[in-house]
Amino acid sequence: MTHLLPRALLLLILALPAPAVAGGMALAGHGVRAMGRAGAVVAGGDDPGAIWYNPAAIAGLPGLQVTLDGVIVLYSTEYTRVDSGGNLLAPVSDSGPILPLPVLALSRRVYRELYLGFSVTAPYSPVGAYPAPNYGRCDPVAPAHCIDTVHTDSPQRYSLITQDGTKFILLELVAAYRLLPQLSLGLSLQNYFINFVSLSSITSYNGALSSGPEDPDFDSLTYLKQLTLFNPSVKVGATYRPHPRVTLGLSYQLPFWVRGDAQVNVQLPLSPLYEKATVEGSTAEVKYTLPMCLRAGVEVRPVDELRLELGFDWEQWSAMRAIEVFPKDIYILNIPSIDRYKVPALATLLNFRDTFTVRLGGEYTFARFPLALRAGYIFESGAAAGAQMSVMAIDNHKHLLTLGLGYTVGGYRLDAMFARSFSGTAVVDFRESSALQVNPINPKGAVGVGGGSYKAAYSLIGLGVSKSFPW
């Protein structure tokens, strides 16, 4: 059995969680003005802030258009775990940072019906942070680090401890052309700059030599950081106006194929089996695919002052079912009976599902006052709802209500927005959880770590300013 022990260090790779950057893994929508009307702007977007939804939105905009806004994400969770033995553990809460997420977007007509645009932004994604375990030898006199205490202090440690330091920045270069007065086409060349950070625990429990599958003496704390600066993709879009009061919109986001090296640091288990073990090498290439997205919308204007849009999004999260990992000369040394063991290439499954989103939003602009009122509703299905759920992906089906307003003064449009999610409590039977421990030594002994109840909600608060310059 000792020849299997080096595989415990596969944890340093398998600990990589899914990046939370889109669709069901991120928060629904983007932009202050757009989210004031529930992100229902695929057809009716008419400022650079709508590039996120449809690059054709900038076609026909006069002069130089500039949008600058920012949103604060207030995200809260509470997880009460039922462990693999059916024991109810103490609840834990997400203590991640409050995130200010900016958007800078602009567009300009450059020649006849050709328009160019630019956008730099970040997805609305929470950065999780939960209690960290305090590993140490179990002292019967002062059992501060015994198995029961670790369970109580950090029951979620096998799923996630923290992603603090994670940053995703999206750059878009856009060209749009008004082919006909009723028809506009758009193309966006994109690149994600990704700095992904993860801290979590895995186990090397072998089924025989420890007190249970969650014995902290067989845990390994693993820190992973992946920095990739070139992750390109393409988005295309179109708008069509078959009637002066009806506009149709469609956009298609290609996947992001993320490829990049990850630096890994590992705290070896406390078990005497690892007393003399060391790790050589600290780099692994990690590959995964962020999903494609198809958006569609129809906007109607019953009267000049009122705009209503119904939208639909579909995101192919099943494309991220697997994460491929290719260690670069990572070896485990001084394991009993093995001097030098090379960690092999592998893949792990995430079991995400495709998601869909329905949006209904509107905007009313007063004829005699420079004031616009906005409101909307969103329903979004979950990529990891049900047995797949864990604190890394608390993604139940959810509802959002949004409110917004705009006020124009001195040629500047000032925007404000508030949104609130509602998803209720999700309960996962500990016997059915498919969010398993990472246990490369004894895969059949890996237990479910996603059992229990989940409560999650978030609020978005945003302010923005837009200006049109006659240049």
PAMARTI-394612 format. One record per residue (C-alpha): x, y, z. Coordinates in steps of 0.001 Angstrom, whole numbers, plus 500000, padded with zeros to 6 digits. Example, Ala and Ser with C-alpha at 12.3 -4.5 7.8 and 13.67 -1.06 7.14 Angstrom:
2
512300495500507800
513670498940507140
//
This chain:
471
500000500000500000
502942502349500536
503482502616496759
500165504456496592
501085507080499144
502852509485496736
499605510001494903
498367511962497857
500353514848496392
498026514899493407
496007517060495766
498200519992494827
496583519851491389
493112518540492065
492554521278494606
492009523745491748
488402524923491878
486400526197488944
486999529843488084
483937531867488878
483689534157485953
480491533666484018
476906532541483934
475754530347486763
479090530698488591
478988534495488540
476311537006489363
473698537645486709
474255540714484583
476710543554484212
476805547359484136
474925549981486155
472455551183483547
471975547710482066
471389546045485433
468868548736486343
466728547043483712
467828543480484606
470468543230481894
467743543191479249
469734545257476710
470771542727474041
468324544369471638
467942547834473175
471470548698474303
472469552152473078
475647553094474937
479144551533475257
478162549892478545
476099547401476535
479211545955474809
479208543177477449
475864541965476079
476067542756472353
478938544426470427
476443545712467837
475037548081470496
477505550859469599
476442551082465951
474706554389465251
475901556196468387
476925559783467575
480327561281468372
482491559930471166
480568558044473839
482163557361477240
480723555307480107
482349554884483508
480604553033486310
481251550831489305
479337548249491294
479886546993494834
479026543332495426
477677542501498894
477687538709499010
476697536590502005
476423532860502600
475798530512505486
476631526832505249
475697524259507886
477395521026507017
476277517482507699
479506515510507505
480108512094505969
479097510405509221
475782512260509420
476922514670512142
475553518208512152
478461520674512356
478634524323513291
477641526810510568
480248528850508713
479860532055506714
481664533603503791
483850536495504925
485162537428501496
486057541017500636
483607543669499461
484362544011495773
484246547302493852
483991546285490175
484499549054487587
483564549388483922
485222551750481436
483729551666477957
483796554008474993
482828554130471324
483312556442468366
482139556699464785
485285556562462650
484078556348459058
480593556558457596
478748553631459219
481796552087460926
482103552409464717
484908551323467018
484678550641470746
486717549629473754
485809548139477123
487786547067480179
485895545471483024
485595542483485350
482813539918485802
480567540261488835
481950537282490749
482278536826494514
485635535848496023
485000533200498681
486740533159502070
485856530708504855
487460529640508168
490866528003507819
491773524822509730
494480524979512388
496273521680511941
498470520267514695
499108517182516797
496170516056518872
496928516593522562
494457514667524784
495022517189527570
494373520238525393
492731518879522223
492794522138520299
493619520413517015
491806517097517284
489547515863514531
486322517116516128
487711520621516594
488918520839512994
485498519714511844
483920522459513904
486374525195512980
486571524510509250
483942521998508131
484109523219504501
487905522892504153
487772520101501540
485808522347499167
487268525808499706
489094527905502261
489764531090500327
490112532570496865
491405535894498182
493649537515495583
491696536226492585
491267538796489806
489703538551486345
490002541489483935
488332541448480511
489551543645477659
487361544046474561
488127545766471246
484929546240469247
483982547063465671
480360547595464612
478892548419461230
475429549660460357
474846547631457218
471319548985456752
469323551576458702
467545548628460324
470488546193460609
473743546478462574
476522543920463050
479213543845465733
482450541985466483
484429541977469740
487989540684470102
488517539792473752
491193538778476193
490956537690479825
493821538548482190
493485535961484960
495126535756488357
493442532822490070
494206531949493699
492890528997495697
493517527530499133
491879524255500180
492549520858501773
492551517334500380
493069513979502041
495343510964501678
493131508746503855
493844505134502852
490893503378504423
492873501509507062
495500503531508875
493523506476510204
490502507119512380
488224508149509520
488025509705506047
488167513221507525
491105512641509875
493129515906509730
496392513950510138
495915512930506491
494908516394505232
497170518522503063
496727522255502857
497285523349499231
497831526842497854
497566527357494117
498103530470492011
497521530575488262
498518533697486314
497591533731482619
497759536895480541
496613535628477149
493179533999477046
491535535287473847
488039534816472497
485507536422470162
481967537723470514
479643538579467604
476281540294467654
473524541851465606
470503544078466029
467589544310463600
464647546698463661
461732545256461641
459441548047462901
460199551517464325
458993550330467736
460464546791467706
464146545792467866
465594542279467856
469031541473469253
471302538429469167
474866537813470361
477119534788470576
480116534514472910
482682531885471963
484325529936474805
487532531033476515
490069528228476335
492203528953479389
495717527524479366
498392528471481842
500880527414484475
499962527248488143
502416527647490999
501727525261493871
502714525164497545
501857522154499676
501806521493503415
502374517743503701
500158515654506015
501034515294509680
500918511490509439
504250509790510286
504150508232506812
505107511652505432
507661512524508104
510618512425505696
508774513204502475
509522516283500369
508154517766497145
510360518658494188
508908521007491580
506028523432491923
504557524052488466
501649522452486644
499900523473483431
496161523736483970
493602523699481157
489879524407481323
487185525974479189
484937528856480174
481562528416478511
480076529833475362
477029532058475779
474105532765473474
471951535835474208
468741536947472533
466319539783473193
463354541674471797
462638545265472749
459329547043472170
458436550717472600
454683551037473133
455176554815473454
458213557020472928
458941557247476651
458753553519477468
461136550708476505
460485547072477464
462741544118476689
462476540370477163
465796538520477029
467103534979477191
470655533693477848
472011530170477505
475481529309478855
477157525986478132
478607525275481563
478792521584480717
481868522525478640
483670522971481949
482873519480483149
486567518514483138
489811520201484223
492988518841482647
496235519044484588
499762518461483318
502418518581486055
505815519871484956
508388517603486587
506746517440490003
508182514638492126
507529513305495623
510683512157497375
511455509903500352
508177508023500609
508701504570502170
509797502067499486
509830504767496762
512668507239496323
511280509371493496
507731509416492175
506674511575489214
503155512988489436
501334512074486167
498897513982483996
495249513643484932
491770515078484544
489064515668487106
485331516140486642
483239519047487932
479791517892486706
478457521366485951
475267521792483954
474229524275481298
472351527293482631
469679529572481251
468552533044482252
465309534898481567
465318538694481813
462484541198481739
463393544859482068
462174548301481223
463050551975481217
460722554976481307
462072558424480400
459966561418481350
459221563749478460
459488566964480488
462161565958482996
465701564586482412
464863561544484530
464666557839483635
463275555101485877
464329551472485379
463266548137486815
463558544459486001
463366540808486990
465807537946486376
465482534195486768
468722532202486492
469133528445486781
472067526973488683
475181525367487180
475809523344490336
472364523058491894
471451519903493817
473982517198494634
476844519050492907
476634521989495299
479465522952497626
480725526205499129
482864526571496012
479700526731493928
476588527705495862
474594528036492709
470965527228493289
468213528560491026
467771532232491838
465563535270491311
466688538906491176
464812542174491368
466528545284490027
465868549015490276
467652551918488626
467423555520487634
469203557963485396
469389561729485589
470862564009482940
472491567281483942
474981569448482046
475247566852479291
476206564092481746
473922561147482477
474201559974486071
473051556404486761
472324554463489930
471267550858490450
470308548403493182
469685544670492758
468867541924495239
468887538153494779
466483535632496317
467193531906496262
465932530357499485
467643527534501371
469121524590499482
469520521241501257
471829518463500068
471587514995501615
475082514056502831
474579510555501393
473909511977497913
476552514702497664
478626514351494498
481053517059495682
483653514586496899
486896514832498776
489983514725496614
491553511393497589
493877509977494905
495097507138497141
491686505650497800
489146507162495368
486443504760496526
486941506034500045
486383509680499084
483333510922500929
480819513593500017
481718516997501437
478751519020500177
476009517712502462
474008520169504542
472078523394504056
473071526480502091
471818530025502269
473179532571499806
472155536055498763
473775539111497306
473092542759496641
474549544970493937
474872548728494433
476152550786491527
476817554311490342
477873555498486910
478306558433484587
478076558694480782
478885561533478416
478545562111474691
481185564340473072
480577565772469557
484017564703468263
//
